[in-house]
Amino acid sequence: MGKSLYDKVFDKHAVRKLDSGQFQLLMGLHLIHEVTSPQAFAMLRDRKLQVPYPERTFATCDHIIPTKSQLRPFQDDLAEQMLVELERNCDHYGIRYLSPKKGEQGIVHVVGPELGLTQPGMTVCCGDSHTSTHGAFGAIAFGIGTTQVRDVLATQTLAMEKLKVRRIEVNGKLRPGVYAKDVVLYVINQLGVQGGVGFAYEFAGSTFDAFTMEERMTVCNMSIEGGARCGYVNPDATTYAYLKGREYSPKGAAWDKAVAYWDSMRSDDDAVYADVVKYKAEDIEPMVTWGITPAQSTAVNAKLPAPSAFPSGDRALIEEAYQYMGFAADAPVKGQKIDVAFIGSCTNGRFSDFEEVVKHLQASGKKVHPGVRALVVPGSQTVRQRMIEAGFDKVFTDAGFEFREAGCSMCLAMNPDKLVGRELCASSSNRNFKGRQGSPTGRTLLMSPVMVAAAAISGSVADAREVFAFSS
């Protein structure tokens, strides 16, 4: 009986089975940032513990770093304290810190792949829920809590239960104007935010096979929003081409040996899954969330669903969402006026995300609507530098966008980039929870970067295929 990649990687990294029924799992790569690590390091000091494998841990600053100016000290004293603490801990324990001064800084799930740290067949963890991003490389990657950050720093292991595996196949070719972000929003809409609880998601099929690594990262990033503990794509030639030549990728003869190992970790053709679901790529339209969970979404040209269309147990949440958002059933989502447009985050803050938007801005010559505040925030300093070298910064600023420094920015607003009051934001990020973008009454609509740009130009939710005159 064949095995899935998840089962192969888990079994290779299982140290032992614990009395609790969980497994002690070796972590190949540990990524940390300034928000969830200070308390973990403090617990190490309290117990007089060391970090035995500092070469397996890498640190960056992303959540609290301002994107308008990164001059030190930061105006926000708490943010400055958190960064000082991260720098101090990295220096004390010998952990590599990806420093803004050296141009290495960025969102943790952007810089890890950039450096070639994330590799197939690996276990990856980070004190951040969107660590599932790294599954795009054929790794099994988990978000963890602060006490688990402490455990990994001290032992390089985690106590974890083994998950079931659901294979999600999408086959066919996406229509123009439909992107990886639309695919994952569609899957979450179909399966629900609790649908993946207890599962790892294996994304497969001809659509994922054709995706670039950055598109695969977008999909795996939001696995957690569907309730899955992790999501992954089997490694292939696309994966290897992305990794070859990166700083931490194997070199020379070690490269050939690594590729052979990576190939062996792919799911077997006769692998057995707990569940298999299949979708057709041509059925997917540009998606927009309208509620307070990533599953509350619809195609851009559809009307908002009636509460009666949902199971009785879900209706209270649907009513709550409509009340919070100020929307009504049977109304169109297209045409809803927006106040803010945000392109960035660990979901859609990579070079190719901005490249696609720039292509349409240049072709159309259109500009941001006067009533919209529009932000473009690169996912890393490397991405930002590439954008400047390609002239993207000028394209965006000429079109009326603010071009910022690298960081998490308005995805979760633990920095100065926040919504104000009841502002409605078209966002390329990953969560639309109440208050997610910094205002307790602020509202978020998730969509692809090109759809965000179309909304910024229109001043309201719009079909990017119409705004930018896509050819079929």
LUMLOPA-788826 format. One line per 4 residues: number of its first residue (from 1); their letters; for each residue x, y, z of C-alpha. Coordinates in steps of 0.2 Angstrom, whole numbers, plus 2048, in hexadecimal, padded with zeros to 3 digits. Layout:
<nodes>
NUM	A	X,Y,Z | ...
</nodes>
This chain:
<nodes>
1	MGKS	800,800,800 | 807,811,7FB | 80A,820,806 | 806,832,804
5	LYDK	814,83F,805 | 80D,844,816 | 80F,833,81D | 820,830,816
9	VFDK	827,841,81D | 81E,83E,82E | 824,82D,830 | 836,832,82C
13	HAVR	836,83F,839 | 82D,836,847 | 839,833,855 | 82D,829,860
17	KLDS	81B,827,865 | 817,82F,875 | 80B,828,883 | 7FF,835,87E
21	GQFQ	7FD,82D,86D | 806,83C,865 | 816,83A,85C | 826,844,860
25	LLMG	82B,84B,84F | 83B,852,84A | 83A,863,842 | 846,866,833
29	LHLI	844,879,832 | 83E,885,83F | 839,897,83A | 836,8A4,847
33	HEVT	831,8B6,848 | 82F,8C4,854 | 81E,8C1,85A | 81D,8AF,860
37	SPQA	82F,8AD,865 | 833,8B9,874 | 829,8AF,881 | 830,89E,87A
41	FAML	842,8A5,87D | 83D,8AB,88E | 837,89A,892 | 848,892,88D
45	RDRK	851,89F,898 | 846,89B,8A7 | 84A,888,8A5 | 85D,88B,8A0
49	LQVP	85B,882,890 | 865,885,880 | 861,884,86E | 86A,874,868
53	YPER	867,876,855 | 868,889,852 | 86D,885,840 | 85B,87E,83D
57	TFAT	853,88E,843 | 851,89F,839 | 849,8AF,83E | 842,8BE,836
61	CDHI	837,8CD,83B | 827,8CF,832 | 817,8D1,83C | 81B,8E1,845
65	IPTK	827,8EA,839 | 820,8FA,832 | 81F,8FB,81F | 820,90E,81D
69	SQLR	831,910,825 | 83C,903,82D | 848,90F,835 | 84D,90B,847
73	PFQD	847,90D,854 | 835,90A,84E | 828,916,854 | 81E,908,85C
77	DLAE	828,905,86C | 821,8F3,86E | 826,8EF,85C | 837,8F5,85F
81	QMLV	838,8EB,86F | 833,8DB,866 | 840,8DD,859 | 84D,8E1,865
85	ELER	849,8D1,86F | 849,8C7,85F | 85A,8CE,85A | 861,8CA,86C
89	NCDH	85A,8B8,86C | 861,8B4,85B | 872,8BB,860 | 872,8B2,871
93	YGIR	86D,8A1,86A | 877,8A2,859 | 867,8A2,84E | 868,8AA,83D
97	YLSP	85E,8BA,83C | 858,8C0,82B | 85C,8D3,82E | 854,8E2,826
101	KKGE	865,8EA,826 | 86C,8DC,81B | 85D,8DC,80F | 857,8CB,815
105	QGIV	847,8CF,81E | 836,8CA,819 | 827,8C0,81E | 82C,8AF,825
109	HVVG	823,8A5,818 | 82A,8AF,80A | 83D,8B0,80F | 83E,89D,814
113	PELG	83A,897,802 | 845,8A6,7FA | 854,89F,803 | 851,88D,7FF
117	LTQP	84E,889,811 | 83E,880,80D | 841,86F,804 | 837,860,800
121	GMTV	835,852,80C | 839,85E,81B | 82F,862,82B | 82D,874,82D
125	CCGD	825,87E,83C | 823,890,841 | 819,89A,84E | 80D,8A0,840
129	SHTS	7FE,897,83A | 802,89A,827 | 811,88F,828 | 807,883,81D
133	THGA	80E,88E,80F | 81E,883,80F | 814,874,80A | 815,87A,7F8
137	FGAI	826,872,7F8 | 821,861,7FD | 825,864,80F | 819,862,81E
141	AFGI	818,873,826 | 80F,878,836 | 80A,887,840 | 80E,886,852
145	GTTQ	80B,88F,862 | 817,898,86D | 81A,889,87A | 81D,87E,86A
149	VRDV	82A,88B,864 | 832,889,875 | 832,876,873 | 839,876,861
153	LATQ	847,883,867 | 84C,877,875 | 84A,866,86D | 847,868,85A
157	TLAM	837,85D,85C | 825,85F,85E | 817,854,865 | 80A,851,858
161	EKLK	7FC,846,853 | 7FC,83E,842 | 7F0,845,835 | 7E5,83E,828
165	VRRI	7E8,843,816 | 7DB,84A,80A | 7E0,84B,7F8 | 7D9,85A,7EF
169	EVNG	7DA,859,7DD | 7D7,868,7D1 | 7D8,863,7BF | 7D7,86E,7AF
173	KLRP	7DD,87F,7AA | 7D7,88F,7B3 | 7CE,89C,7A9 | 7D6,8AD,7A6
177	GVYA	7D5,8B8,7B6 | 7D4,8A9,7C2 | 7E3,8A6,7CD | 7EA,89B,7DB
181	KDVV	7E2,8A6,7E8 | 7D1,8A3,7E0 | 7D4,890,7E0 | 7D8,88F,7F2
185	LYVI	7C9,89A,7F7 | 7BE,88F,7EC | 7C4,87F,7F5 | 7C2,887,806
189	NQLG	7B0,88D,801 | 7AC,87B,7FC | 7B3,872,80B | 7B1,87F,818
193	VQGG	7BD,886,825 | 7BB,877,830 | 7BB,86A,822 | 7CE,867,824
197	VGFA	7CE,864,837 | 7D9,855,83A | 7DF,855,828 | 7EF,859,81E
201	YEFA	7EA,85F,80D | 7F3,858,7FD | 7F0,863,7EE | 7F1,85A,7DE
205	GSTF	7EB,859,7CC | 7F0,862,7BC | 7EB,873,7C2 | 7F8,872,7D1
209	DAFT	804,869,7C6 | 804,878,7BA | 806,885,7C8 | 816,88E,7CC
213	MEER	81E,88C,7DD | 817,89D,7E2 | 805,898,7DD | 807,888,7E7
217	MTVC	80D,892,7F6 | 7FD,89D,7F5 | 7F2,88D,7F5 | 7FC,884,803
221	NMSI	7FC,895,80D | 7EA,894,810 | 7E8,882,814 | 7E6,887,826
225	EGGA	7D7,892,821 | 7CF,882,81C | 7D2,87A,82D | 7E0,86F,827
229	RCGY	7F0,86D,832 | 7FB,86E,822 | 7FA,86D,80F | 806,868,802
233	VNPD	80A,865,7F0 | 815,857,7EA | 826,85C,7E5 | 82A,85C,7D2
237	ATTY	835,864,7C5 | 82D,875,7C9 | 832,873,7DB | 844,86F,7D7
241	AYLK	846,87D,7CA | 841,889,7D7 | 84D,883,7E4 | 85C,880,7DA
245	GREY	86A,88D,7DD | 862,895,7ED | 86D,898,7FC | 868,889,807
249	SPKG	864,87D,7F9 | 870,86E,7F6 | 87E,871,7EA | 888,866,7DF
253	AAWD	887,853,7E2 | 87C,856,7F1 | 86F,85E,7E5 | 86D,84E,7DB
257	KAVA	86C,844,7EB | 85F,850,7F2 | 854,84F,7E3 | 854,83C,7E3
261	YWDS	84E,83D,7F5 | 841,84A,7F2 | 83A,83F,7E3 | 839,830,7EF
265	MRSD	82E,83B,7FB | 820,83E,7EE | 810,835,7F2 | 80F,824,7EA
269	DDAV	803,821,7DC | 7FA,814,7E7 | 7FA,81F,7F6 | 7EA,81D,801
273	YADV	7E1,82D,807 | 7D4,830,814 | 7CA,83A,807 | 7CB,840,7F5
277	VKYK	7C2,84F,7EE | 7C3,855,7DC | 7BF,866,7D4 | 7BF,86D,7C2
281	AEDI	7CA,87C,7BF | 7BE,883,7B2 | 7B0,884,7C0 | 7BA,891,7CA
285	EPMV	7B7,8A3,7C8 | 7C0,8B2,7D0 | 7BB,8B1,7E3 | 7B7,8BE,7F0
289	TWGI	7B3,8BB,802 | 7A4,8C4,809 | 7A4,8BF,81B | 7AF,8BC,82A
293	TPAQ	7B7,8AB,826 | 7C0,8A6,816 | 7B3,89A,812 | 7A6,8A7,810
297	STAV	7A9,8AC,7FE | 7A2,8AC,7ED | 7A6,8AF,7DB | 7A7,8C1,7D7
301	NAKL	798,8C2,7CC | 78D,8B8,7D7 | 780,8BE,7E4 | 783,8BB,7F7
305	PAPS	77B,8AB,7FD | 76C,8AA,808 | 76E,8A3,81A | 762,896,815
309	AFPS	76E,88F,808 | 779,889,816 | 777,87B,823 | 76D,880,832
313	GDRA	77D,87F,83D | 785,88C,833 | 778,899,831 | 77B,8A3,841
317	LIEE	78D,8A6,83B | 786,8AB,82A | 77B,8B8,832 | 789,8BE,83D
321	AYQY	794,8C1,82E | 786,8CB,824 | 783,8D6,833 | 796,8D9,836
325	MGFA	79A,8DC,824 | 78A,8E7,821 | 785,8DC,812 | 775,8D3,80D
329	ADAP	770,8C3,806 | 76C,8C3,7F3 | 776,8D3,7F0 | 785,8D3,7E4
333	VKGQ	796,8D4,7EC | 79C,8DC,7DC | 79A,8EF,7DE | 79D,8F0,7F1
337	KIDV	7A7,900,7F4 | 7B8,8FD,7FC | 7C3,909,806 | 7D4,900,806
341	AFIG	7DD,8F4,7FA | 7EB,8EA,800 | 7F7,8DF,7F6 | 803,8D5,800
345	SCTN	805,8C8,80E | 80C,8B6,80F | 7FE,8B1,803 | 801,8BD,7F5
349	GRFS	810,8C7,7F8 | 81C,8BF,7EC | 824,8C6,7DC | 818,8BD,7D0
353	DFEE	809,8C4,7DA | 80F,8D6,7D6 | 815,8D2,7C5 | 803,8CC,7C0
357	VVKH	7FB,8DC,7C6 | 809,8E7,7BE | 805,8DE,7AD | 7F3,8E4,7AE
361	LQAS	7F6,8F5,7B5 | 802,8F9,7A7 | 7F7,8F2,79A | 7E8,8FC,7A0
365	GKKV	7F0,90C,7A6 | 7E3,90D,7B4 | 7E5,915,7C5 | 7DF,912,7D6
369	HPGV	7CE,91A,7DA | 7CF,92A,7E4 | 7C5,924,7F2 | 7D1,914,7F5
373	RALV	7E1,913,7FF | 7EB,906,7F6 | 7FB,8FD,7FE | 807,8F2,7F5
377	VPGS	812,8E9,802 | 820,8DD,7FC | 822,8CC,805 | 835,8CE,807
381	QTVR	843,8DB,804 | 848,8CF,7F6 | 837,8D0,7EE | 837,8E3,7F0
385	QRMI	849,8E5,7E9 | 844,8DA,7DA | 834,8E5,7D8 | 83E,8F5,7D8
389	EAGF	84B,8EE,7CB | 83C,8E9,7C0 | 834,8FB,7C2 | 825,8F4,7CA
393	DKVF	826,901,7D8 | 823,90F,7CB | 815,906,7C3 | 80C,904,7D3
397	TDAG	80F,916,7DA | 80A,91D,7C9 | 7FA,914,7CA | 7F7,91B,7DB
401	FEFR	7FC,90D,7E7 | 808,90F,7F6 | 818,905,7F3 | 81E,8FF,804
405	EAGC	82C,8F6,80D | 82B,8E3,810 | 820,8DC,81E | 810,8D4,823
409	SMCL	807,8E5,823 | 7F5,8E6,822 | 7F2,8D3,822 | 7F0,8D3,835
413	AMNP	7F5,8E5,839 | 801,8E2,848 | 80A,8F2,841 | 804,903,83B
417	DKLV	7FB,8FD,82C | 7E9,8FB,832 | 7D7,8FE,82D | 7CE,90C,835
421	GREL	7BC,90A,83B | 7B0,901,82F | 7BC,902,820 | 7BA,8F4,813
425	CASS	7CA,8ED,80C | 7CD,8E3,7FD | 7DB,8D8,802 | 7E7,8CB,7FB
429	SNRN	7EA,8C4,80C | 7E3,8B4,814 | 7D7,8B8,822 | 7C7,8C2,823
433	FKGR	7C4,8C0,835 | 7BB,8CE,83F | 7C8,8DB,843 | 7D6,8D2,83A
437	QGSP	7DD,8E2,832 | 7DF,8ED,841 | 7CE,8F4,844 | 7C1,8EB,84F
441	TGRT	7B3,8F0,842 | 7BE,8EF,832 | 7B9,8E3,824 | 7C3,8D9,818
445	LLMS	7BF,8D1,807 | 7CC,8C4,802 | 7D0,8C2,7EF | 7DF,8C0,7E3
449	PVMV	7EB,8CE,7E1 | 7E4,8D3,7CF | 7D3,8D3,7D7 | 7D9,8DF,7E4
453	AAAA	7E1,8EA,7D7 | 7D0,8EA,7CD | 7C7,8EF,7DD | 7D4,8FD,7E1
457	ISGS	7D1,904,7CF | 7BE,903,7D0 | 7BC,909,7E1 | 7B1,8F9,7E4
461	VADA	7B1,8E6,7E2 | 7B3,8E3,7D0 | 7B6,8D5,7C4 | 7C9,8D7,7BF
465	REVF	7C5,8CE,7AE | 7BA,8DD,7AA | 7C5,8EB,7B1 | 7D4,8E5,7A8
469	AFSS	7CC,8DE,799 | 7D3,8CC,79A | 7D4,8C3,78A | 7CC,8B1,78A
</nodes>
